[in-house]
């Protein structure tokens, strides 16, 4: 079976997000001062060939922990879709 994983990786809330801070500050210059606390992360989409959804979930989690997210500085969450 084919599955698609949609993964969001974000900086931990306890850590400073310099990119998000810069965008937040720029919002004021664009007359969008009501937009605050911008956090910048990354979105990853990938396909998995697996026998079932549980296996696809395990493989996606392993990929996130080993390569896609730095767990010291980032958190991740994902959704799986059957293709």
C-alpha positions as CSV (number, residue, x, y, z in Angstrom):
1,X,0.0,0.0,0.0
2,X,1.1,3.6,-0.6
3,X,0.8,6.2,2.1
4,X,1.5,9.9,2.1
5,X,2.9,11.6,5.2
6,X,2.4,15.3,5.7
7,X,4.9,16.4,8.4
8,X,5.3,19.7,10.2
9,X,8.5,20.5,12.0
10,X,8.6,23.5,14.3
11,X,11.1,25.0,16.7
12,X,10.3,24.2,20.3
13,X,8.2,26.9,22.0
14,X,10.8,27.4,24.7
15,X,13.5,28.4,22.1
16,X,14.0,31.7,20.4
17,X,12.9,31.6,16.7
18,X,15.0,34.4,15.1
19,X,13.4,33.9,11.7
20,X,9.9,34.2,13.2
21,X,11.0,37.2,15.3
22,X,12.2,39.0,12.1
23,X,8.9,38.3,10.3
24,X,6.9,39.4,13.3
25,X,8.8,42.7,13.4
26,X,8.3,43.1,9.6
27,X,4.5,42.8,10.1
28,X,4.5,46.2,11.8
29,X,6.2,47.8,8.8
30,X,3.4,46.3,6.6
31,X,0.6,47.8,8.7
32,X,-0.1,44.3,10.1
33,X,0.7,44.9,13.7
34,X,-2.2,42.7,14.8
35,X,-0.1,39.7,13.6
36,X,2.3,38.6,16.4
37,X,4.3,35.6,17.6
38,X,5.2,34.3,14.1
39,X,7.0,30.9,14.3
40,X,8.7,29.6,11.2
41,X,9.1,25.9,10.6
42,X,9.1,23.5,7.7
43,X,6.6,21.2,6.0
44,X,7.7,17.9,4.5
45,X,5.6,15.6,2.3
46,X,6.8,12.1,1.5
47,X,5.4,8.8,0.2
48,X,5.8,5.5,2.0
49,X,5.3,1.9,0.7
50,X,4.1,-0.1,3.6
51,X,2.0,-3.1,4.4
52,X,-0.4,-1.2,6.6
53,X,-0.9,2.2,8.3
54,X,0.8,1.2,11.6
55,X,4.0,0.3,9.6
56,X,3.8,3.5,7.7
57,X,3.4,5.5,10.9
58,X,6.4,3.8,12.5
59,X,8.6,4.5,9.4
60,X,7.5,8.1,9.3
61,X,8.2,8.6,13.0
62,X,11.6,6.9,12.6
63,X,12.5,9.2,9.7
64,X,11.5,12.3,11.7
65,X,13.5,11.2,14.7
66,X,16.6,10.2,12.8
67,X,16.8,12.8,10.0
68,X,14.0,15.3,9.5
69,X,13.7,16.9,12.9
70,X,16.4,17.9,15.4
71,X,14.6,16.8,18.6
72,X,16.9,19.0,20.8
73,X,15.5,22.1,19.1
74,X,12.4,21.0,17.1
75,X,9.1,19.2,17.5
76,X,7.3,17.3,14.8
77,X,3.8,16.1,14.1
78,X,2.4,14.3,11.1
79,X,-0.7,13.0,9.4
80,X,-0.8,9.9,7.2
81,X,-3.1,9.5,4.2
82,X,-3.7,6.3,2.2
83,X,-3.0,7.0,-1.5
